[in-house]
Amino acid sequence: MDASLPIRVASQGSVPWLSLIVLLPAIGALLMPLLPKEVNSGSNLPRNLALGILLADFVLILGVFSNLYIPQSPELQLVERINWVPFIGLEWSLGVDGISAPLVVLSGLITLLSAAASWKVESRTRLYFALLLLQASAQGIVFLSQDFLLFFLAWELELVPVYLLIAIWGGNRRLYAATKFILYTALASLLILISGLALALSGGEFTLNLGELTDRSFSGTIGILCYLGFLIGFGVKLPIFPLHTWLPDAHGEANAPVSMLLAGVLLKMGGYALLRFNVQMLPEAHLLLAPALIVIGIVNIIYGALNAFAQDNVKRRIACSSVSHMGFVLLGIGAIDALGISGAMLQMISHGLIAASMFFITGSFYERTNTLSIPNMGGLAKVLPITFAFFVASSLASLALPGMSGFISEITVFLGITSQDAFTSLFRAITIFIAAIGLVLTPVYLLSMCRRVFFGPRIPALAIVNDINPRELSIGLSLLVPTLVIGFWPRVAINLYEASTNSLAEALMRFTT
């Protein structure tokens, strides 16, 4: 029996393409303070600079991954490795495989659209767009890093821009929401650091390289304890119940572009890290604790759906919906087979697009109505017909309507659980039954929200508002079209990661024999 899950290196790029991808936004962030102070408020220059840099970065991502990345190979590609700070073992080590490639593409798209959606930000614009650019670099390093300390530094770095974006440009309770976010995530980071260093100090010579750590075997107590440390640390970001309570507050107070980042990218960092560390690095502990992961996923699905019913704020209801939908990621990861892990990856991609779309459209009609209170809305379908169409389309995708990405991702997770013989038939049946209840609840709370917001008696104060403009229309289509394309042709997304998820599942299966 093979005692490790090896990370093989396929190629090392002569041009540091991955470094260019992650450092280009950071360079843009450093340029922002150099702009004249008089452009800090009411000028389009910071916004246009950020948009230009993020657009160039996204084009670079698409160019590199379409021409240099080989999706049919499960091996680590475009590897860059520089001995950065040798006395502490820190390396600038980047690489891409199927687990990271689609999430880097998703991150680039959502960040670009988030900047484009920040049209109404008029105060401290240099700082605002510098933070967006810094966030883009940090999340790119998280997905591409192959050194634990570099990963951890980027994981911590991305907390700062998000905290400031909520604390400065958020709603009335922004300081409370931002403080709650930073406390939850910073405390969770301690467990990540402790678990990572424990693995680095165990099993042989000290190393922080993720590939070398993955090649080792961490069985017994050390493996289980580090698995639990990672699960809690990354679970806060996912988020898992009961570590999720920062999310509705953060979404409720953040502006719409920041909510797009939170839902579209930050939550996916938690799911990615669980695959990279808990599954790939600690397979024996994962096989032991996979049933518990499935139970937590079921709790997420049901609790998030029920909690959504209690929310009278549109953004908080969507935030609770995110808690529910990320439960399917946990189910897929816990399924421990290729189909389940594939479903988890597809769910992260799908939810990133759908949730970002819903928060964007919500921000669009908030700019026109100045309210997110569901009881204070009504009849908006007649005055905002295009907004209504986009919001309903996003809601239908979220409730897993066939033909949209939400359906194919969730059905793949279900098939992954049912096809896994490692679990008893009773356990699989109970899992499917309870999770299916969440599928039934989702259309109820989403469609009831659509009915209350867009139909019913028209609120006189909202009788005359303008529908979305061409700029907003292009942003909405940029999120909705991929959702439809993946729904009808899921291979567009699956081909990016299938080789890596199949290889990961095959390696896991070797520990069951």
WOVEN-V225371 format. One record per residue. N is the residue number from 1. RES is the residue in three letters. SS is DSSP state (@ for helix, = for strand, . for the rest). PSI is psi in whole degrees, -180 to 180 (* if undefined). D_CENTER is the distance of its C-alpha to the mean C-alpha in Angstrom with 1 decimal. Layout:
BEGIN
n/res/ss/psi/d_center
N/RES/SS/PSI/D_CENTER
N/RES/SS/PSI/D_CENTER
END
This chain:
BEGIN
n/res/ss/psi/d_center
1/MET/./128/34.5
2/ASP/./129/32.0
3/ALA/./15/30.8
4/SER/./164/27.7
5/LEU/./90/24.7
6/PRO/./141/25.7
7/ILE/./113/23.4
8/ARG/./146/25.7
9/VAL/=/120/25.9
10/ALA/./-41/26.7
11/SER/./155/27.3
12/GLN/./118/27.3
13/GLY/./140/27.1
14/SER/./-32/30.1
15/VAL/./131/28.2
16/PRO/./70/25.2
17/TRP/@/-42/22.8
18/LEU/@/-37/19.6
19/SER/@/-40/21.1
20/LEU/@/-40/21.9
21/ILE/@/-44/18.3
22/VAL/@/-23/17.0
23/LEU/@/-22/20.2
24/LEU/@/-48/21.0
25/PRO/@/-36/18.8
26/ALA/@/-38/20.2
27/ILE/@/-41/23.6
28/GLY/@/-39/23.0
29/ALA/@/-38/22.1
30/LEU/@/-25/25.4
31/LEU/@/-25/27.3
32/MET/@/-46/26.4
33/PRO/./-17/29.0
34/LEU/./-13/31.6
35/LEU/./149/31.6
36/PRO/./144/34.6
37/LYS/@/-29/34.3
38/GLU/@/-13/35.7
39/VAL/@/5/32.5
40/ASN/./-28/30.4
41/SER/./132/30.8
42/GLY/./7/31.4
43/SER/./149/30.9
44/ASN/./-6/28.7
45/LEU/@/-49/29.0
46/PRO/@/-40/26.0
47/ARG/@/-46/23.8
48/ASN/@/-37/25.4
49/LEU/@/-46/25.1
50/ALA/@/-44/21.4
51/LEU/@/-42/21.0
52/GLY/@/-43/23.3
53/ILE/@/-44/21.6
54/LEU/@/-35/18.0
55/LEU/@/-44/19.8
56/ALA/@/-39/21.6
57/ASP/@/-41/18.6
58/PHE/@/-40/16.9
59/VAL/@/-39/20.3
60/LEU/@/-43/20.6
61/ILE/@/-49/17.4
62/LEU/@/-41/18.7
63/GLY/@/-45/22.2
64/VAL/@/-46/21.4
65/PHE/@/-26/19.3
66/SER/@/-24/21.8
67/ASN/@/-31/24.9
68/LEU/./-31/24.4
69/TYR/./134/21.6
70/ILE/./100/23.1
71/PRO/./-22/20.8
72/GLN/./-9/23.7
73/SER/./133/23.8
74/PRO/./-1/21.8
75/GLU/./160/23.0
76/LEU/=/130/21.4
77/GLN/=/163/22.2
78/LEU/=/43/23.0
79/VAL/=/134/23.4
80/GLU/=/129/24.4
81/ARG/=/114/26.0
82/ILE/=/131/28.0
83/ASN/=/93/29.6
84/TRP/=/-62/28.4
85/VAL/=/85/29.8
86/PRO/@/-30/31.9
87/PHE/@/-15/33.4
88/ILE/@/5/30.2
89/GLY/./16/28.9
90/LEU/=/126/26.0
91/GLU/=/145/25.3
92/TRP/=/92/23.5
93/SER/=/114/22.1
94/LEU/=/150/19.6
95/GLY/=/160/19.1
96/VAL/=/141/17.1
97/ASP/./-169/17.0
98/GLY/@/-23/15.5
99/ILE/@/-33/12.7
100/SER/@/-33/11.5
101/ALA/@/-52/13.1
102/PRO/@/-30/11.0
103/LEU/@/-29/7.7
104/VAL/@/-42/10.2
105/VAL/@/-46/11.5
106/LEU/@/-44/8.5
107/SER/@/-44/7.9
108/GLY/@/-41/11.7
109/LEU/@/-49/12.1
110/ILE/@/-40/9.9
111/THR/@/-42/11.5
112/LEU/@/-46/14.8
113/LEU/@/-32/14.8
114/SER/@/-42/13.9
115/ALA/@/-39/16.9
116/ALA/@/-30/19.0
117/ALA/./-8/18.3
118/SER/@/36/19.6
119/TRP/@/-29/23.1
120/LYS/@/-2/24.5
121/VAL/./117/23.7
122/GLU/./-7/27.3
123/SER/./139/27.6
124/ARG/./48/26.9
125/THR/@/-34/25.3
126/ARG/@/-45/25.7
127/LEU/@/-43/23.7
128/TYR/@/-52/21.0
129/PHE/@/-26/20.3
130/ALA/@/-40/20.9
131/LEU/@/-39/18.1
132/LEU/@/-43/15.7
133/LEU/@/-41/17.0
134/LEU/@/-40/16.8
135/GLN/@/-40/13.2
136/ALA/@/-43/12.7
137/SER/@/-44/14.9
138/ALA/@/-45/13.4
139/GLN/@/-30/9.9
140/GLY/@/-42/11.9
141/ILE/@/-38/14.1
142/VAL/@/-45/11.6
143/PHE/@/-26/10.7
144/LEU/@/-12/14.4
145/SER/=/139/16.4
146/GLN/./17/19.0
147/ASP/=/130/20.6
148/PHE/@/-43/19.6
149/LEU/@/-38/21.0
150/LEU/@/-43/19.4
151/PHE/@/-47/16.0
152/PHE/@/-41/16.9
153/LEU/@/-41/18.2
154/ALA/@/-38/15.2
155/TRP/@/-41/13.1
156/GLU/@/-38/15.8
157/LEU/@/-38/16.3
158/GLU/@/-16/13.0
159/LEU/@/-35/14.0
160/VAL/@/-52/17.2
161/PRO/@/-41/16.1
162/VAL/@/-44/13.8
163/TYR/@/-49/16.8
164/LEU/@/-38/19.2
165/LEU/@/-36/17.5
166/ILE/@/-45/17.6
167/ALA/@/-30/21.0
168/ILE/@/-42/22.8
169/TRP/@/15/21.5
170/GLY/./-167/20.5
171/GLY/./-159/22.9
172/ASN/./-34/25.9
173/ARG/./34/24.2
174/ARG/@/-38/21.8
175/LEU/@/-39/23.3
176/TYR/@/-48/22.9
177/ALA/@/-42/19.3
178/ALA/@/-41/18.5
179/THR/@/-41/20.8
180/LYS/@/-41/19.3
181/PHE/@/-49/15.8
182/ILE/@/-34/17.3
183/LEU/@/-47/19.6
184/TYR/@/-51/17.1
185/THR/@/-36/14.8
186/ALA/@/-42/17.9
187/LEU/@/-38/19.8
188/ALA/@/-32/17.1
189/SER/@/-29/17.1
190/LEU/@/-42/20.8
191/LEU/@/-37/20.3
192/ILE/@/-46/18.0
193/LEU/@/-46/20.7
194/ILE/@/-44/23.5
195/SER/@/-42/22.2
196/GLY/@/-44/21.5
197/LEU/@/-34/25.0
198/ALA/@/-41/26.6
199/LEU/@/-39/25.5
200/ALA/@/-31/26.7
201/LEU/./-5/30.0
202/SER/./154/30.5
203/GLY/./17/31.9
204/GLY/./-153/33.7
205/GLU/./142/33.6
206/PHE/./129/31.0
207/THR/./148/28.1
208/LEU/./0/24.6
209/ASN/=/126/23.8
210/LEU/@/-35/21.1
211/GLY/@/-42/23.2
212/GLU/@/-37/26.3
213/LEU/@/-37/24.7
214/THR/@/-31/23.4
215/ASP/./-13/27.0
216/ARG/./166/28.3
217/SER/./121/28.8
218/PHE/./91/27.8
219/SER/./169/29.5
220/GLY/@/-152/31.0
221/THR/@/-44/30.3
222/ILE/@/-41/28.5
223/GLY/@/-43/25.9
224/ILE/@/-44/25.4
225/LEU/@/-43/25.3
226/CYS/@/-36/22.7
227/TYR/@/-47/20.6
228/LEU/@/-38/20.8
229/GLY/@/-46/20.1
230/PHE/@/-41/16.9
231/LEU/@/-45/16.0
232/ILE/@/-45/16.6
233/GLY/@/-48/15.2
234/PHE/@/-27/11.8
235/GLY/@/-29/12.2
236/VAL/@/-40/12.4
237/LYS/@/-27/8.9
238/LEU/@/-53/7.7
239/PRO/./159/10.2
240/ILE/./151/13.3
241/PHE/./136/16.7
242/PRO/./28/18.6
243/LEU/./20/16.2
244/HIS/./-6/14.3
245/THR/@/-16/16.9
246/TRP/@/-25/15.5
247/LEU/@/-50/12.8
248/PRO/@/-37/15.5
249/ASP/@/-43/17.5
250/ALA/@/-46/14.9
251/HIS/@/-39/14.1
252/GLY/@/-30/17.8
253/GLU/@/-25/18.9
254/ALA/./153/16.5
255/ASN/./169/17.5
256/ALA/@/-44/15.8
257/PRO/@/-38/14.4
258/VAL/@/-37/12.8
259/SER/@/-35/11.4
260/MET/@/-42/9.9
261/LEU/@/-44/8.1
262/LEU/@/-51/7.3
263/ALA/@/-37/6.0
264/GLY/@/-28/4.9
265/VAL/@/-53/3.4
266/LEU/@/-42/4.5
267/LEU/@/-32/3.7
268/LYS/@/-24/2.2
269/MET/@/-38/5.2
270/GLY/@/-45/7.1
271/GLY/@/-42/7.2
272/TYR/@/-46/8.1
273/ALA/@/-36/10.5
274/LEU/@/-41/12.1
275/LEU/@/-43/12.9
276/ARG/@/-41/14.2
277/PHE/@/-56/16.2
278/ASN/@/-42/17.0
279/VAL/@/-52/17.6
280/GLN/./-38/18.8
281/MET/./-29/20.6
282/LEU/./62/21.9
283/PRO/@/-38/22.8
284/GLU/@/-43/25.9
285/ALA/@/-35/24.3
286/HIS/@/-43/21.4
287/LEU/@/-34/24.1
288/LEU/@/-38/25.9
289/LEU/@/3/23.1
290/ALA/@/-41/21.2
291/PRO/@/-38/23.2
292/ALA/@/-37/22.1
293/LEU/@/-39/18.4
294/ILE/@/-41/19.3
295/VAL/@/-44/21.2
296/ILE/@/-39/18.4
297/GLY/@/-41/16.2
298/ILE/@/-43/19.1
299/VAL/@/-43/19.5
300/ASN/@/-47/16.0
301/ILE/@/-50/16.7
302/ILE/@/-46/20.1
303/TYR/@/-45/19.8
304/GLY/@/-41/16.8
305/ALA/@/-46/18.9
306/LEU/@/-38/22.1
307/ASN/@/-30/20.8
308/ALA/@/-34/19.7
309/PHE/@/-32/23.4
310/ALA/./-4/24.5
311/GLN/./127/22.6
312/ASP/./4/24.7
313/ASN/=/129/22.2
314/VAL/@/-47/20.2
315/LYS/@/-37/17.0
316/ARG/@/-34/17.4
317/ARG/@/-42/17.9
318/ILE/@/-37/14.8
319/ALA/@/-44/12.9
320/CYS/@/-33/14.9
321/SER/@/-37/14.0
322/SER/@/-40/10.3
323/VAL/@/-43/11.7
324/SER/@/-47/13.8
325/HIS/@/-32/11.5
326/MET/@/-15/9.3
327/GLY/@/-31/12.8
328/PHE/@/-29/13.2
329/VAL/@/-43/10.7
330/LEU/@/-40/13.1
331/LEU/@/-45/16.0
332/GLY/@/-42/15.2
333/ILE/@/-39/14.9
334/GLY/@/-17/18.0
335/ALA/./-21/19.9
336/ILE/./20/20.6
337/ASP/./171/21.6
338/ALA/@/-40/20.5
339/LEU/@/-42/20.0
340/GLY/@/-45/17.8
341/ILE/@/-37/15.6
342/SER/@/-41/15.5
343/GLY/@/-37/14.6
344/ALA/@/-44/11.6
345/MET/@/-45/10.3
346/LEU/@/-36/11.4
347/GLN/@/-38/9.9
348/MET/@/-43/6.3
349/ILE/@/-49/7.7
350/SER/@/-49/9.8
351/HIS/@/-35/7.9
352/GLY/@/-44/5.8
353/LEU/@/-45/9.5
354/ILE/@/-48/11.3
355/ALA/@/-41/9.8
356/ALA/@/-40/10.0
357/SER/@/-45/13.4
358/MET/@/-42/14.6
359/PHE/@/-34/13.9
360/PHE/@/-48/15.6
361/ILE/@/-38/18.5
362/THR/@/-44/18.9
363/GLY/@/-33/19.3
364/SER/@/-47/21.7
365/PHE/@/-16/24.0
366/TYR/@/-38/23.7
367/GLU/@/-24/25.2
368/ARG/@/-29/28.1
369/THR/@/-19/28.7
370/ASN/./30/27.7
371/THR/./147/26.7
372/LEU/./7/23.7
373/SER/=/119/26.1
374/ILE/@/-42/26.4
375/PRO/@/-21/30.2
376/ASN/@/11/30.9
377/MET/./167/29.8
378/GLY/./144/31.6
379/GLY/./17/33.0
380/LEU/@/-16/30.4
381/ALA/@/-31/30.4
382/LYS/@/-31/33.8
383/VAL/@/-19/33.0
384/LEU/./63/29.5
385/PRO/@/-38/29.7
386/ILE/@/-41/27.1
387/THR/@/-44/24.6
388/PHE/@/-45/25.5
389/ALA/@/-44/25.0
390/PHE/@/-43/21.5
391/PHE/@/-42/20.4
392/VAL/@/-41/22.2
393/ALA/@/-42/20.7
394/SER/@/-39/17.1
395/SER/@/-41/18.3
396/LEU/@/-37/19.9
397/ALA/@/-39/16.9
398/SER/@/-35/15.1
399/LEU/./12/18.2
400/ALA/./48/18.1
401/LEU/./132/21.2
402/PRO/./138/22.6
403/GLY/./-6/22.1
404/MET/./161/18.5
405/SER/@/-31/15.4
406/GLY/@/-35/14.7
407/PHE/@/-50/18.1
408/ILE/@/-33/17.9
409/SER/@/-43/14.7
410/GLU/@/-38/16.1
411/ILE/@/-31/19.6
412/THR/@/-39/18.6
413/VAL/@/-46/17.3
414/PHE/@/-44/20.6
415/LEU/@/-34/22.6
416/GLY/@/-39/21.1
417/ILE/@/-44/22.3
418/THR/@/-26/25.7
419/SER/./1/26.5
420/GLN/./114/26.1
421/ASP/./-7/29.6
422/ALA/./-20/28.6
423/PHE/./152/28.2
424/THR/./157/31.2
425/SER/@/-37/31.8
426/LEU/@/-44/31.9
427/PHE/@/-43/28.6
428/ARG/@/-40/26.9
429/ALA/@/-45/28.8
430/ILE/@/-42/27.9
431/THR/@/-49/24.2
432/ILE/@/-41/24.3
433/PHE/@/-48/26.5
434/ILE/@/-41/24.5
435/ALA/@/-34/21.2
436/ALA/@/-29/23.1
437/ILE/@/-40/24.1
438/GLY/@/-37/20.6
439/LEU/@/-33/20.7
440/VAL/@/-37/23.9
441/LEU/@/-32/22.8
442/THR/@/-51/19.9
443/PRO/@/-27/22.2
444/VAL/@/-51/24.6
445/TYR/@/-27/22.5
446/LEU/@/-46/20.9
447/LEU/@/-32/24.2
448/SER/@/-35/26.1
449/MET/@/-43/24.0
450/CYS/@/-42/24.7
451/ARG/@/-45/28.4
452/ARG/@/-34/28.8
453/VAL/@/-41/27.2
454/PHE/@/-13/28.6
455/PHE/./-168/31.8
456/GLY/./-171/34.6
457/PRO/./136/36.9
458/ARG/./130/36.0
459/ILE/./124/35.7
460/PRO/@/-38/38.5
461/ALA/@/-18/36.5
462/LEU/@/16/33.9
463/ALA/./-29/36.5
464/ILE/./95/36.3
465/VAL/./155/32.9
466/ASN/./146/31.8
467/ASP/./176/29.3
468/ILE/./150/26.4
469/ASN/./174/27.6
470/PRO/@/-36/27.1
471/ARG/@/-48/24.5
472/GLU/@/-36/22.3
473/LEU/@/-42/23.2
474/SER/@/-38/22.0
475/ILE/@/-45/18.6
476/GLY/@/-41/18.4
477/LEU/@/-34/19.7
478/SER/@/-22/17.3
479/LEU/@/-36/14.5
480/LEU/@/-40/16.9
481/VAL/@/-48/18.7
482/PRO/@/-33/16.0
483/THR/@/-42/15.3
484/LEU/@/-41/19.0
485/VAL/@/-46/19.4
486/ILE/@/-35/17.0
487/GLY/@/-41/18.7
488/PHE/@/-27/22.1
489/TRP/./72/21.5
490/PRO/./-18/18.6
491/ARG/@/-23/20.1
492/VAL/@/-41/18.7
493/ALA/@/-42/15.3
494/ILE/@/-37/16.8
495/ASN/@/-25/19.2
496/LEU/@/-32/16.7
497/TYR/@/-7/15.8
498/GLU/@/-41/18.7
499/ALA/@/-40/21.0
500/SER/@/-42/18.7
501/THR/@/-36/17.7
502/ASN/@/-43/21.4
503/SER/@/-40/22.6
504/LEU/@/-43/20.4
505/ALA/@/-39/21.7
506/GLU/@/-41/25.2
507/ALA/@/-37/25.2
508/LEU/@/-42/24.2
509/MET/@/-27/27.0
510/ARG/@/-24/29.5
511/PHE/./-11/29.1
512/THR/./-9/30.1
513/THR/./*/33.4
END
